[in-house]
């Protein structure tokens, strides 16, 4: 995104650049779907194309983050402390970073997913994407929260969104347990280094869901204040 367009965002709602940032973070997570499909198919050219798209999106998210940190006024007349907004941005940024880390590690090592884990891994990535999308959905309500003074029906609506975000993250945690158990059952048949990095990827995908859930937790803190 051009910097002049970023700067224009601050002439509107102070929440708009934050919402723009979460869109980029979610886009990074969504791009993991074609990436993981290419990895499963051993289509390394397709995997590299998808990985480069994630890198591009993560860079664009970084540009937005930097612009927010440089331009977010310190004297906003809002029921939201500036420090809370900056912390929210940091939480969102970790979604994009995590997606980039997953793709970079898997492509760099040309990691292969054992056939017995493929279906669960697809579902696991889908859940991670769903949690990021739910986080974005909640952040998109910031303007409406401001209009209602962070009270009333809108707060209840966002709280329900956060509850759904928590549910998705919990579901991802449960699937992580299943996948780790499945890997444990076959790890003796794998080169030890390959097994070690597979455990690492399972952990990182879980972290993607966790980072998304933490966006909801930070939003809940903002609402409570």
FIDO-939565 format. One line per 5 residues: number of its first residue (from 1); for each residue x, y, z of C-alpha. Coordinates in nm, 2 decimals. Layout:
<rs>
NUM> X,Y,Z; ...
</rs>
This chain:
<rs>
1> 0.00,0.00,0.00; 0.14,0.35,-0.09; 0.25,0.55,0.21; 0.04,0.85,0.10; -0.27,0.63,0.11
6> -0.17,0.51,0.46; -0.13,0.87,0.58; -0.48,0.95,0.45; -0.62,0.69,0.67; -0.54,0.89,0.98
11> -0.76,1.17,0.85; -1.06,0.95,0.91; -1.13,0.71,1.20; -0.82,0.64,1.42; -0.94,0.28,1.40
16> -0.93,0.26,1.02; -0.56,0.19,0.99; -0.59,-0.07,1.27; -0.86,-0.24,1.07; -0.65,-0.21,0.75
21> -0.37,-0.38,0.94; -0.58,-0.68,1.06; -0.69,-0.73,0.70; -0.33,-0.77,0.59; -0.26,-1.00,0.88
26> -0.56,-1.21,0.79; -0.45,-1.22,0.42; -0.12,-1.36,0.53; -0.30,-1.64,0.71; -0.53,-1.71,0.42
31> -0.24,-1.74,0.19; -0.12,-2.04,0.39; -0.40,-2.24,0.23; -0.26,-2.25,-0.12; 0.08,-2.28,0.03
36> 0.00,-2.59,0.24; -0.18,-2.75,-0.06; 0.13,-2.70,-0.27; 0.35,-2.85,-0.01; 0.12,-3.16,0.02
41> 0.13,-3.20,-0.36; 0.51,-3.15,-0.35; 0.46,-2.86,-0.59; 0.76,-2.66,-0.48; 0.72,-2.39,-0.75
46> 0.36,-2.33,-0.64; 0.48,-2.33,-0.27; 0.74,-2.07,-0.35; 0.48,-1.85,-0.53; 0.25,-1.87,-0.23
51> 0.53,-1.81,0.02; 0.64,-1.50,-0.17; 0.28,-1.37,-0.16; 0.29,-1.42,0.22; 0.62,-1.23,0.24
56> 0.47,-0.95,0.03; 0.16,-0.92,0.25; 0.36,-0.93,0.57; 0.58,-0.65,0.44; 0.27,-0.44,0.36
61> 0.14,-0.51,0.71; 0.47,-0.39,0.85; 0.44,-0.07,0.66; 0.09,-0.01,0.80; 0.22,-0.09,1.15
66> 0.50,0.16,1.12; 0.27,0.43,1.00; 0.04,0.37,1.29; 0.32,0.39,1.54; 0.45,0.71,1.38
71> 0.12,0.89,1.33; -0.12,0.77,1.59; -0.18,1.09,1.80; -0.11,1.08,2.17; -0.40,1.31,2.25
76> -0.69,1.12,2.11; -1.02,1.21,2.27; -1.13,0.85,2.29; -1.23,0.61,2.56; -0.93,0.40,2.45
81> -0.58,0.46,2.57; -0.32,0.50,2.30; -0.11,0.23,2.46; -0.40,-0.02,2.42; -0.42,0.05,2.05
86> -0.05,0.01,2.01; -0.06,-0.32,2.20; -0.35,-0.43,1.98; -0.14,-0.36,1.67; 0.15,-0.57,1.81
91> -0.09,-0.86,1.87; -0.22,-0.84,1.51; 0.13,-0.81,1.37; 0.22,-1.15,1.53; -0.05,-1.32,1.31
96> 0.13,-1.20,0.99; 0.48,-1.29,1.13; 0.37,-1.63,1.23; 0.22,-1.71,0.88; 0.55,-1.59,0.73
101> 0.75,-1.81,0.97; 0.55,-2.12,0.89; 0.58,-2.08,0.51; 0.95,-1.98,0.53; 1.05,-2.28,0.74
106> 0.85,-2.54,0.54; 0.97,-2.41,0.20; 1.33,-2.37,0.32; 1.34,-2.73,0.42; 1.10,-2.86,0.16
111> 0.92,-3.03,0.43; 0.69,-3.32,0.35; 0.38,-3.40,0.55; 0.34,-3.77,0.62; 0.03,-3.91,0.44
116> -0.14,-4.02,0.76; -0.13,-3.65,0.89; -0.24,-3.48,0.57; -0.61,-3.45,0.63; -0.57,-3.33,0.99
121> -0.31,-3.08,0.89; -0.54,-2.94,0.62; -0.81,-2.90,0.89; -0.56,-2.75,1.13; -0.45,-2.48,0.89
126> -0.81,-2.41,0.81; -0.88,-2.36,1.18; -0.59,-2.13,1.21; -0.72,-1.92,0.92; -1.07,-1.92,1.07
131> -0.94,-1.78,1.40; -0.76,-1.50,1.21; -1.07,-1.42,1.01; -1.28,-1.41,1.33; -1.03,-1.18,1.49
136> -1.06,-0.95,1.19; -1.44,-0.96,1.21; -1.42,-0.85,1.58; -1.18,-0.56,1.50; -1.41,-0.44,1.22
141> -1.66,-0.35,1.50; -1.43,-0.09,1.65; -1.60,0.20,1.48; -1.94,0.08,1.60; -1.81,0.04,1.95
146> -1.68,0.40,1.94; -2.02,0.53,1.82; -2.20,0.36,2.11; -1.95,0.47,2.36; -1.83,0.11,2.42
151> -2.17,0.03,2.58; -2.49,-0.15,2.51; -2.58,-0.40,2.24; -2.27,-0.35,2.03; -2.05,-0.46,2.33
156> -2.26,-0.78,2.36; -2.22,-0.84,1.99; -1.84,-0.81,2.00; -1.83,-1.02,2.32; -2.01,-1.30,2.13
161> -1.76,-1.27,1.85; -1.47,-1.30,2.10; -1.64,-1.61,2.25; -1.65,-1.77,1.90; -1.28,-1.68,1.86
166> -1.20,-1.85,2.19; -1.40,-2.16,2.07; -1.21,-2.18,1.74; -0.87,-2.15,1.92; -0.98,-2.42,2.17
171> -1.08,-2.64,1.87; -0.74,-2.58,1.72; -0.57,-2.68,2.05; -0.76,-3.01,2.05; -0.67,-3.09,1.69
176> -0.30,-3.00,1.77; -0.31,-3.27,2.04; -0.45,-3.52,1.79; -0.18,-3.43,1.53; 0.10,-3.45,1.77
181> -0.02,-3.79,1.89; -0.03,-3.90,1.52; 0.32,-3.78,1.46; 0.44,-3.95,1.78; 0.31,-4.28,1.65
186> 0.51,-4.26,1.33; 0.82,-4.06,1.43; 1.04,-4.36,1.45; 0.99,-4.41,1.08; 1.10,-4.06,1.00
191> 1.45,-3.91,1.00; 1.49,-3.75,1.35; 1.55,-3.40,1.21; 1.24,-3.42,0.99; 1.03,-3.53,1.29
196> 1.17,-3.24,1.50; 1.08,-2.98,1.24; 0.73,-3.13,1.19; 0.67,-3.08,1.56; 0.79,-2.72,1.52
201> 0.55,-2.66,1.24; 0.26,-2.80,1.44; 0.36,-2.57,1.72; 0.37,-2.26,1.49; 0.03,-2.33,1.33
206> -0.10,-2.35,1.68; 0.06,-2.02,1.76; -0.12,-1.87,1.47; -0.45,-1.96,1.62; -0.32,-1.84,1.96
211> -0.21,-1.50,1.83; -0.55,-1.45,1.67; -0.72,-1.54,2.00; -0.50,-1.29,2.18; -0.62,-1.01,1.95
216> -0.97,-1.09,2.08; -0.84,-1.09,2.44; -0.68,-0.75,2.40; -1.01,-0.62,2.24; -1.20,-0.75,2.54
221> -0.96,-0.56,2.77; -1.03,-0.24,2.57; -1.41,-0.30,2.60; -1.38,-0.36,2.98; -1.21,-0.03,3.03
</rs>
